[in-house]
């Protein structure tokens, strides 16, 4: 990945968040990274820590 998303980047709606998340997942899949599972994101005390679960949907 050539650029990292920063908090200075524009994101002002749930739709923009979903689009950004979708791009991260698609990029992972295209590069042989399995995004399924539980991922922790720690903010080093600046905000709330979160856990994200990625589950493959049935067709």
C-alpha positions in Angstrom: 0.0 0.0 0.0 1.5 3.3 -1.0 -0.5 5.6 1.2 -2.0 5.2 4.7 -5.3 6.7 5.7 -4.9 9.4 8.2 -7.3 11.1 10.5 -6.8 14.2 8.3 -8.5 12.4 5.4 -12.1 13.2 4.6 -14.7 10.8 6.1 -18.0 12.3 7.2 -20.6 9.6 6.7 -21.2 5.9 7.4 -21.2 5.4 3.6 -17.7 6.8 3.3 -16.6 4.6 6.1 -18.1 1.6 4.4 -16.4 2.4 1.1 -13.0 2.8 2.8 -13.5 -0.5 4.7 -14.5 -2.2 1.5 -11.4 -1.0 -0.2 -9.2 -2.3 2.6 -10.9 -5.7 2.4 -10.7 -5.9 -1.4 -7.0 -4.9 -1.4 -6.3 -7.6 1.2 -8.1 -10.2 -0.9 -6.3 -9.2 -4.1 -2.9 -9.5 -2.3 -3.5 -13.0 -0.8 -4.4 -11.8 2.7 -7.4 -13.4 4.3 -9.2 -10.7 6.2 -11.6 -13.1 7.9 -11.3 -13.3 11.7 -11.2 -10.9 14.6 -8.9 -7.9 14.5 -8.1 -5.6 17.4 -7.3 -1.9 16.8 -5.7 -0.2 19.7 -5.5 3.6 19.7 -2.7 3.8 22.3 -4.8 5.6 24.8 -6.1 8.4 22.5 -9.6 7.0 21.9 -11.6 3.9 22.4 -10.0 0.6 21.4 -12.1 -1.6 19.1 -12.5 -5.1 17.9 -13.6 -5.8 14.3 -14.9 -9.1 13.1 -14.8 -10.0 9.4 -17.1 -12.9 8.5 -17.7 -14.3 5.0 -21.3 -14.1 4.0 -23.2 -17.1 2.5 -24.1 -16.7 -1.1 
